[in-house]
Amino acid sequence: KQWYQRRVRGIMGGVVERKCPPSELEIDAMKNRRTIIVRVHTTDGTAKALDLDALTTTKEIFKATADKIGLTQTAGFALFEEVDSGKESYERGLTPKELLGDILYKWEHNALSSKYKIILKKKLFLPPLPDPIDPVAKDLIFWQAFTDIIDGKLPCDEDSAVKLAAYKIQATWGDHDKMNMKSLELDKHIPKRLITKYPAEEWIKRIVPLHKELKGIDSVIAKDMFVKYVKKWSLYGSTFFHVKGYADLERKQILLAISWSGMHILDRNTKQVLYSYDHNDVVQCAYTSTKFNFTVELRNGNKKQFMFQTQWGVEIDPLIRTYNAFYRKYFKKTTPVVSKGNAAVASSSRDRQRQKEAEEAEKRASAWSHNTEDVEMPPPITQAEDQFPFKSYAVANFLPSTPLAYLREPLTNPMHQSVEEGGLSKDAVSMAQLVVKYMSEAKADAESTDWMRQILDLAIKKPKLRNELFCQLIKQTTQNPNIENCCRGWQLMAAAAGSFLPTKELAPYLRTHIQIVMSSGGADEKSLRDYASYASIRLQRTVVYGPHKETPSMGELLSIATRRPFPLRVLTLDGKAKAIGLDPTLTAREVCRKVATKIELRDFRGFALYEIFNDNWDEEKSLADSELLGDVLQRHEEAERKGSKAQLYFKRKTWPENPNQDIRDSVMLDLMYYQALHDVMNDKVPVSEKDATDLAALHMQVVWGDQRDAVRGQLLTQNLEEIVGKRWASKLQQTKAIEDVVLAHNALTGTKTEEAKAKYLAVIRKWALYGSSVFNVRQTSRPTLPKDLWLAVSLDAVHLLKPGDLEPVLSFKHEATANYGGSSSSFFMMTGNLMNSQKHVFNTKQGNEIANVLSIYMAEINSKQKK
């Protein structure tokens, strides 16, 4: 009766018409009134058995599987049919309305030639959206990325393979001292195409040091680090289709990869990318049962068409349109891909027609992915409280009778039993008092911000209080009837989440609490949802980039409390300052990108942020790419409290390519001109007296142009130090060369500013080591050399020069450098080989900076050698 009712309901509801006759398995199930047991596999290697019947749709199978494994953030996931014919294996995306009965008939009909299974995995990868918080979703994404690398779907070089193996071992085995590396199964950690390249001992020897560095990192964070590393690859998240090419790709075995980043055409054997286009370039696509083609618009305005022989056009077409629709929705700039059924449609110039086609394309696209309609926000949690009950954590970790929901009065005892046993009860109670005080009385002022700082300071300096703080905040933001009071609790939560991490035992409960609030309804709760989302983002960034080293600055905490960007002031060497609103959780590299965008610099490779205290350029320090802006702000705030002046400068640090090539970008020319001027004035570039005269004249032309007034000579004398620096200003005045500068300036009449800057750089480039990072050092180990030297690190070598000399007295190629290192007081390097090596030691306050610059160039050389 139930079987009959289901079929009637399916027919009346118009589910879908059967395309295949019943399979023997279906007939047997009907005869015996049994369900059909279907196993759905997941990317972590497990499978779930589901009781289904033949009229179950793929959409229903997907929902049942998600409920079974506890997957709550389903956006972008889908079911695939995996087929292994013995000769090749491939995947086919199942459409939401496909019936299980039709799928089983095909399997049974082809059982002798192929093996089949259903697998749940991520189909759509949309980087602009926040990473999932759901631990099940994060775990599946990790295993999918890992499997794609091991099986060779994602190309991977040796160094990346070793690094990812270390992450994977830490995620699955834990710390190095807890495992026996001899039992390591390399085929489960190194890609199949690379594993035979070296003996197992060699691979393990390379993996172990990296694995040791990860000691103490829990499984969740290690998996996040793995995924973060792989997400940088342009092919990450691609769906791959085996096709055959026509025209210039004729007879080639091709992989067509479609991802968030665009459409990529690869050689199937070598994985070399032959063509790559973003979704903005695709203007038309069409398919038949045996062919697929798409048209792209090139930068010169011409169009290029690609045609492939493939049976997968019916899947490729809607996948392209799904990504294309997302582009239009989020960036509002992409021309919609024009397609209709199995035939191409000419693009209309009329806006109304284009809009109509876009809407139709979006409707068709949404029919091919189970969850594209909900990708903007994670779906609401329906079972999160059952999956991660906070009460179970409390039973295992809290003192008896500890309250789990909001209280107006502060706690008189710590929540955690371990805190009491560790002798931190007094601190935990003080922290609870400050939490209640902040949530009840805080305003956007210095006093309230200081309360927040005191709370975080306790947790940062005493790590055992970190879980205690998170739990106090979970309690105070649970069943809190006062929205304003609760919002202040979420301000503290966001501040804590961006400063340090909970333990791996507490992490799932914290994530779930955040997600419950993010999914809460009601217009009056919007501010809570916003703060919870903000806390979620900060927590994810802490997982990826690491915790703060110091207590956050007052400026950062005020920024958190108001959810407004921190107004950062960054200077360039022309003396101009740029004010940029930034989140303090950004890394120095991300800040560089923001600065480059602000000043319209198209290529910021080699640029870095520099800390300068009290205008002392002799002790300049560049920020590491991964350094958090929040830590920098705290350092500057501390320095200013002591009466020092701290500034951030944006300037070039290294030269990824030949520094002597022509500069066509006006922004780059400006930056390089003022950096060269800065180096001359600070005596970091060797110039002759003739060059100093020419440089002074060229800078005069930049500053004054064609002014030729009577007081120019006197003005020049008074400002010469600002033009050529202290040392050369003194020399030029002593040798009475001022008249030569004036004459040189006269000769530049009519020279435009940009031309004068280019000529200035041309003079500097006469020095063979132009582009080197120059440091003042002192040596005492070689009596034949002066004690005070310039140490210049260039693209290919380390050079020692007498200050002001054009030619080095000694040079050491990077390839001949066996070892090096720096500290706040010295720098050393070992040159030669094991049989004949020599150690060079230099006294300098910039030892760390020298080592950092050298490491960048060494990495560049190693990368080129591998290529």
N, C-alpha and C positions, 0 to 999 in steps of 0.2 A: 504493500500500500504506500509506504514512504517512497519507494523507488518510483512508483507510478505518479504520485503527487509531484515529485521533483521534476519529472519529465514534462508533465502538464504545465507546471510553473515555468519551466525553461522555455517551452514553446510559446505560451501565452505572453511571457515577458520579453520574447524576442531576443533571447540570449544570443544565439547564433545557429545557423543551419549546419547540420552534420555534413562534413565533407568526405568522410570515409566510413565504410561499413564497420560494425563492431569487431574488435579483436577477439581472439579466443579467450583471452584473459577476462575481457569484459563480459562475454557470454557466460563463462563459468561463474563469474561473480553474480550475474543476474539469476542463474539457475539456483544457486545456493544462497541467494539473498545475502551476499557478503559485500563488504566494502573492498575497494582496491587499495592495497598498501603500496604507496609510492615513496621512494627515498629521494629527498632533496639534499644535495650536497652544498657545503659552504666552503669559502676560500681557506678556512683554517684546517681543512682536511677531514672534518667531521660530516656526518649526515644525519638527517632527522626523518623518521618514518611517519608518514601522514595517512590517516584513513580517509579515502576520497572515493568519489564515484565518477563515472565516465562523463557526466555533464558538468563536472567542476571546471570552471574557467581558469586560465593561467593567473588572472588577477586574484581569484579566490585562493589558489595555491600559494601565491606570493604572500597574501595576508596571513594565511595559516602558518606558513613557515616563519614569517616575521614574529608572530605571536609566540611560536614554539621556542625560538631562540632568544626572545626578549629584545628584538630589534625595534626601538621606538622611533629613531630618526631614519625613516625609510627613503627620504628624498634622494633621487638619483639611482637607487638600487633597482634591479630587474632580474628576471629569470632567464637563463640561457639554456639551450639544448646543446650539449657537448657531444660531438660525433667523432669516433675514432674508427677509420676504415682500414687501419693497418698500414696503408701507404701515407696517409696524412690525417691530421686531426684539425677540426675547426669548430667554431661555436656559431650558433644561430640564436638571435634574440627572439624570445617568444612574445607574441602580441597578446595584449590583455584578454582578448575574447577567444583565444584558441581553447578548444576543448581537450580535456585529458584523453577522452576516447579516441579522438583523431590522432593525437600524439602517439598513443600506445599502438594503434594499428600500424602506423609507419614504422615504429620500432620492430614490431613483430614481423612485418613484411620484409624488412631488410636485416633481420637478425643474423643471417649467415655471413653477411659482408661487413657489417659495422656493429660497433658497440655504442650504446647511448647512455646518457645520464642527464639529469636536470641539476643545474648549479645556480645558486643565488650569489650575485656579485654586483659591484658598482658598475653602472653603465655611463652615467653622466658625471663628469668632474667639472665643477664650476668654482675656480679659485677665488673670485671676488666675494663669495659667500663665506661666512664663518665656518671653520672646521667643526665637525660634529662634536657634541659633548657626550653623546651616548657612548658608553664604553664598548658596547657590542659593535656599533658601527665603526668605531675607531679600530677595533681589533680586526674586523673583516677587511678594512681598507689596508691595514698593515700586511696581512697575509696575502692579499691580492697583489700588492706591489712586490712582495718577496717572491711569490710564485712566478710572476711575469719575468723577473730578473733571472731566476734559476733556470727557467725554461727557454730563455733567450729571446722572449718577445721584446723586452726592453734592452737595447744595447748597453753594455757596461764595460768600462775599462778596468784594468787590473787594480789600480789604486782604489777606485770606488768599490770594487768587489771586496777588497780587504776591509775597508772601512765599514761597509754594510754588514759584512760577516761578523765584525766585532759588535756592532749594534744588535744583531740578531742573537748572538750568543748571550749577550748581557740580558736581552729581553726574555730568553727562554731558559737559560741556565743560571743566570745571576753572576755574582762576582767571580773573578778568576780563581781565588783561593778556595772556592767551593767546588771546583770541577777538575777533572783529569783530562787535559787536552789530548792525550793519546787516544781517548775513546771518541774523539770528535769525528763525526761522519761528514767529510768535506763535501760530498755530493749534495748535502742538504744545506750548504752554506755558500758554496762558490758556483757561479754559473757553469752549466755543462760544457759550453764551448771553450771555457778558460781552464777548467780543472786539470786537464792533461798537460798543460803548458809547463808546470813545475811539479816536482815531487811533493808528496804530502807534507814532509818535514819543512820544506821551504815555505809553503803556504802558512803553516802553523807558526813558523818563526816570524812571519810578517804580521799575523793577526794578533799574537799574544801582547805585544806592547800597546796596541790600540785598545785591546780589551782591558788591560790593567788600568788604563786611564779612566775607564768608565766605572770604576769601583764605587759602590754606594748608590748608583743610579737604579731606580726601581724599574720593573718591567714596563709599566705604562709609559714612562718618560723615554725609555730606550726605544720603544716602538714609535713614539712621536718623533724622536730624533731620526730614526730610519726613514719615516715617511717624509719628513721635512727635507732630508737630503735628496730623496728621489724626486720630489716635487719640482726641483730646479730644472729637471730635464724636460726638454721641449716635447718629447714623446710620451711623457707621463700621462696616464689617464686615457691613452688612445684606444680606440676600437680598431682592430686590424682586420683587413679583408684581403684574401688572396685573389689577385686578378691578373689578366694578361693584357699587355699594352699594345696599342696601335701606333701608327705614325712614327715619331722619333723614339718611341718606346717599344717598337714592334718586336714581337717574339721574346721580350724580356719577361721573366717571372717577377711580378711586382707585388709589393705590399702597399695597400692604400690605408694610411693611418688617419683617422679622424678624431680630433681631440678638441679641448677647449682652445688650444693655441692656434688651431687651423687645420688645414688639410695637407698631409705630407705624403709624397710619393717616394717609396724606398725600393732599393734593390733587395729582393727577398733573401738572397744568399749572404750578401755582405752587410746588409742593414744600412747601407749608405743612403743618405737623403738626396734624392735627385732633384726634386722640386718641393717647394714649401710655400703655401699661401695662407693668409689668415682669412677668417670668414667674411671680412669686409670686402675681399677681392672677388668672392664667388657671386656671380650675377645670374646664373642659370644652371639647372641640372635636369636630367631626364634619364629614364631607364626603360628597358624592355625586359623580357624574361631572360635574355642572354647578354645584354649590353647595358653599360652605364656610361654617361658622359656628363662632364660639367665644363662650364665656361668661366674663365677668370678675366678680370680687367687689369691689365698691366699698368705700371706707373706712367708709361708714355701714352696712355689712353687707348692703346690697341687691345684687342681681345684675343685670348688663346683658348682653344678647346682641347680637352683631353677625352679620349674614348677608350674604354676598357671592355674586354670580354669577361663577363662574370654573371653568375646567377644571383648575386647579392644586391643588385640594384634596389630591390624592394626594401632592403634594410638600410642601405647607404643613404638613399635619398631623404627619408624622414629624419635620420640622425643629423645630417647636415642642416636641415631646416630647424631642428630643435635647437642646435647651438646658435644658428643664425637668429632665431626668434629671441633667444636670451640676450644676444648682443643688442638687438633693437630695443629690448625692454630696459636694459640697464645702462646702455650708453647712448641710445637714441640717435644712432648715426649710420647704422648699417642698412644698405639697400636690401630689401627682402629677396631671398632666393626665389626665383620664379619657377614653378613646377606644377603640373597638374596630371594626376594619374600616371599614365605611362607615356605621356607626350609632352614635349617642351612647349611653353607658351611665350610668345614675344613679350618683352618688357614694355609697358605703356609709360608714356611720359606724363600722363595725367595723374595728379596726386590722388584723386578719388579712386581711380582704377588700381593704383599701386597699393592704397590702403586696403582695398577689398581683397586683393591677392595676398597681402600680408596676413590678414585675418584668417583667410582660408588655409594658408600654409601653417599658421600657428595651430589651428584646430586639428589639421592632419598630423602635425608633429606630436601634439599632446596624446594622440591615440596610440603612439608607439612606445612611450615610456610610461611605466606605471605611476611615476611620481613627479613628472615635470610640472604639473600644475601647482605644486606646493613647494617649489624650490626656494621661494623668497624667504620663508621662515620655517624653522623646524616644526614638524607637526606636534600637537599637544601630547603630553605624556598622559596615558590612561592607566598605566600599571606601575609607574615608577615607584610609588610608595610601597607597593607590595614587593617590588624587586629589590629595593634598597631601603628597608625600614630602618630609620635612624635609631629606633628602639633597640635593635639587635646590636648595634655598635655600642650603645649605652650600657647594655647588660654586660658586655665583655670588658668595658673600659672605665665606666663611671663609678663613682662612689655611690653607695646605696641612697635611695630617696633623692637623687639629683633631679631637679625639674628639667623638662625637655621643651618647654614653651616659654613665651615671654613673661617676664616678671618686672614690675615697676621698681622694686627694690633690688639692690645689687646682691650677689651671692655672698654668703659668709664663709663658704668653703669652696675649694676648687672642684671642678667637675670630674677631672681625671684622677683616678687612684694613683697613677704613676707620678703625677705632680705632687701629691701629698707625700708619697714615699721618697721623692727626690728632694724634699725639703724646700719646695717652692710655693707652699700654700700661701704665704704672706704676699708674694708677688702676684699670684693668681687672683687673690682677693682685691689687691690694689688695682689690677688690670680690670676686674669686673666693675669696680667703682667708677673707674674712668670711662668704661664703655657706657654704663648707665648715664653718667653725667653728660657725655658727649651726645648720646641719643636724645636726652631730655632738653639740653640747654644750648647746644652748639649753634653758632652763627658763622657767617662767612667772614671771620676776623682772625687776627693773629692768635688770640688767646685760645679759641676753639681749635685752631690748627695745631697749636702746641699740645693740646690734650691728645689729639690723634697721633702726634709724633711720639709722645710719651708711651702710648699703648704699643705702637710698632717697635719702639726702641727696646722695650722689655722683651718682646718676642724675638727680635733679631739677635739680641745679646744673650738670650737664654733660650736656645732652640726647643727645649722641652715644653716651653709655653706656647709654641706655635699651634699645635693641635688644640690646646686649651682655648686660645683666642678664637680659632675657627668655630669651635663648638659653642662657645659663649655667643658668638654672632649668629650661628644657626638657631640657637635657642631664642635669642632676642628678636629674630625676624620671623619666628614661627608663631602664628595666631596673635600677632601684634595688632590691636584694634586701631592704633593711631598711625595713619599713613605717613605723616611727617616724621614721627619718631622712627618708624621702620625705615624710611628712606635714609635717615642718618646712619642707621645700622648697616645699610647696604653701602653707604660711603666708606665705612670702616672695612667692610668685606672687600670692596674693590681695592682699597689701599693695601690690605693684607695680601690679597691674591696676586697683586703685582709686585710684592716685595719678597715673598718666600712661598714655599709649597707645603701642603699638608703631607703627612706620611702616606705611604701606599695603602695602609689600612683605612684611613679616613677619606682618601681622595674620591672613591666612588660615591660616598654619602654626600660629600660637599658638592660634587658635580650634579648629583640628582636634585639636591636642594635648590641649586641655582636654576636648573632647568624647569623645575616645578613652578618657580616664580616667573620665569621667562614665558611660560605657557599659560599663566593665570589670565582669567578674563576680567572684564569690568573696566569701564573708562576711568574710574577713580584709581585704578591700580596701574595705570600707564607709567607713572613715574617709578614705581617699583620694578616694572618690567624693564624699563630703560636702564636703571642702575644694576639690575641683575645681569642684563646683557653686557654692560660695561665691565662688571666683575668677571664675567665669563671670558671676555676678550683678554683682559689682563692676566687671568689665570693661564690661558692658553699660551700667551707670550712668555710667561715665566717658565712654563714647561719647556718651551722651545729654546729660549735664550738664556735661561738661568735666573736665579734670584739676585736681588740687590746685594751688593757687598756691604753697603752702609745703610743706616736709617735714612729714608727719603727726606729730601729737603723740604723746607716750609713751602717753597714755591710749588713743588710737585704735589704736595698734599692739598694745597689750596686749589690746584688744578683738578684734583680728583673730586674734592668736595663739590665743586661747581660743574664738573664734567665739561670744562672748557679747556681748549688747548693751552699749553704753556707757551708764553711769548718768548721765544729764544732769539737772542741777538747774535748774529754771525757776521764777522767782518771779512772783507777781502783786502788785499794788499794795496789797493788804491785808496784805502781809508774809509771806504763806504761801508755802511752797516745795513744788513738785511734783517728785518724782524719777521719771524716765521712762527706761526702757531703750531705747536707739535705736541704729541703725546710723549710723556717722559719714558714710556716703555720702549720707544724706538731705539734701535742700535745706531752707532755712529755711521755705519754704512747707509742706513736708511735716511739719516739726517742729511748726509752728503747728496743723496738723490733728490731730496726736497730742495736743498740749496741750489743744486744744478737746475732744477725745474724753475725755481724762482728767478734766477738770473738768465734763464734761457740758454744754458750751456748744454749742447746736444750730447757730447761725449765726456763723461766725467771720470773715465778710467785713469787711475794714477793719482787722483785727487784724494785728499784726506782732511780731517779736522785737526787743528793744532791748538793745544792749550798753551797760553802765554801768561805768565804771572809777572806783574809789575814791569811790563815791557822788556823783560829780559829774554832776548832772542837767543842768547848763548845756551839757554837751557830749555829750548822749545821741545815739546813732546807731542807726538802725533797720537791720536786715539786709535786703538785697535778697532777693526771693523765691527767686532761683536760687542764692544763696550756699550753698556746701557747709558742712555742720556741721563736717566735719573741719578746714576752714580756720579756722573760729571757735574750735574747741578749741585749735588750735595757737597762735592769737593770745592766748588767755587763759592758756595754759600759759607762754608767753613773758613775759607781763605779771607773772604770779605769781613767776616766777624773779627778776624785777627788784624784787619787793617790793610790787607793786600788787595791788589786789583787783578781779577781773573778775566781773561777774554778768550773767545774762540775765533780762530781764523780758518778760512777755507783756502787751501793752496795746494799746488802740485807737490806730490811726494815722490813718485817714481814715474819712469817713462816706459810704458809697455812696448814702445816701438822707437824708431829713430827720432831723437829729439830735434834733428836738423831739418826735418821735412817742412815744407811750406805750410803756413797756417792760413786757411781760407775763412775760417769762422771768426767773425769780428769779436765775439765774446771771448773766445779762446785767445785771440791776439791780445786783447786788453789784459786778460789775466796773466799771460806770459810776459807781457811788457812790464807790468808792475812788479811781477816776481823777480824779473831780471834786475830792475831798478833797485828793488829791496836788497838783492844779493850784492850788488855793487856798493850800495851805501853801507852795508854791514860787513864789507870786506870779505865776501865769500866767493869772489870771482877775480882771477888775476887779469889785470889790464895794464898796458903800457901807458906812458905819459901821453902819447899821441891818441891812443884809444880813449883815455880819460877826457881829453879835450873834445874829441868827437862826440862822446856820450853826453857830456855837459851841454854841447850845442844842440844835440838832438832832443834832449829833454826840455831845453829852453823852447824849442820849436813846438813841442807838444803842449807846454804850459802857456806860453805867450804868443805863439803863432808868429805873424810877421810884424809884431811891434818893433819899431826901431827908434825909440825915443832917446833923448839925451841922457837920461838917468840910468840907462840900461847897464852900463858898466858898474856903476855904484851898486845898483840893485843886485847884480850878479855877484859882486864881492860879498854882500851881506847874506846872500842865500846859497852860496856855493856849496856849503856843507849839506844842504838839503837836496842838492842836485847830484853830487858825486860822492858823498860820504865824507866823514871827518878826515881820513888819512889823505885822500886825494885833494880835498879842498886846501889842506895845509901845504901840500907839495906844489900845487898849481900857484898858490899865492907866493910861495917862496921863490919859485922860478920865474915869477912875473909872466905867467902864461895866460893871464886873464885876456890880454889882447888877442891871443890866438883863439880863445873860446869865442870872443866877439866876432872875429873874422869868420870862423867856422859857422857861426849862427847866420851871419850875413849871406853866406853861400847857400843857405837853406831856404832863402826867400821863395815863397810860392809852394813849398812842400806841405802837403796836407798832413793832418794829424795821424791818420792811419799809416801813411807812407813813412812818417818819421818814426813811428813805433816799430814798423817792420825793419827799418834801417838800424835802429838801436839794437834789435835782436840780432841782426846780421853781424854787428860788431862783436857782440858777446859770443856768438857762435864760432868766432875764429878760434876760440879756446877749444882744443880737441876734446876736453872733458866736459863740455857744456851739457847740462842735464844731470850731472852728478850731484849727489847729496854730500855737502862738505861739512866736516866737523873739526873743531879745534881739539887736538889731543897732545899729550906729552908722553915721550918715551925715554927710558933710561937704560935699556938693555943693549943698544947699539951705539957705541961711542963714535962711529963714523957719521952718524946722522945727527942733525940738530935735535935738541930736546923738544922744542915746540914745532909741531907739524900740522899740516892739513891732512886729514884722512878723507878721501873722496870715494864714494861708492857709486860706480856707474853701472850701466846695463850689463857689462861683461867682466868687470874686474874691480878690485880694491886698489887704490893708488895712494902713495904717500908723497907729499909735496912740501917744499919749503913754502911758508905762507907768502903768497903773492907771485910765486913762480908759475910759469906756463907749463913746464914739463915736469912730470913726476920723477922722483929719485928712485922709487921702487914701485912695481906693479905686480899684483897677484891675481891671476885669472880665477874666476869663480870655480871653474872645473878643478883647479889645483887646491882649492880650500877643503881640507878634510874635516875641520870642526871649527866652531866659533861660538861665542857667547858674550853676554854683556850684563852689567849691573849698573847701579846708580853711581858707581865710582870708577869703573874700568871696562875695557873691552879687550878680548883676546881672540886670536885666530890661529889655527894650525894649518900650515901649508906643506905640500909635498905628499909623500905616501908613508906607509907603515915602516918601510925600511929607512927612509930618509925624510924626516919631518922636522919642521921648525916652528917654534911657538913665538908669537909676537904679542906683547902685552902693552896696552896703552892706558894711561890715566885720563879719564874723562867723565864728566857728569852725564854724558849722553850715551853710555855704553848700551843701554837697552834699546835706544833709538837706532843706533848703528846696526845692532843685531837684527832689529825688526826690518829695516830697509834691505839688508843683505838677504834675509830669508825670503823676501818677496822676489828678488831677482833670481835666487837659487831655484825657487819653485817654478819660475817662468822657464828657466833653462831645462829643468827636468821634464817639464811638460812638452817642450819642443822636441827633446830627444826621444820621448816616447812616440810622438807623432811621426 
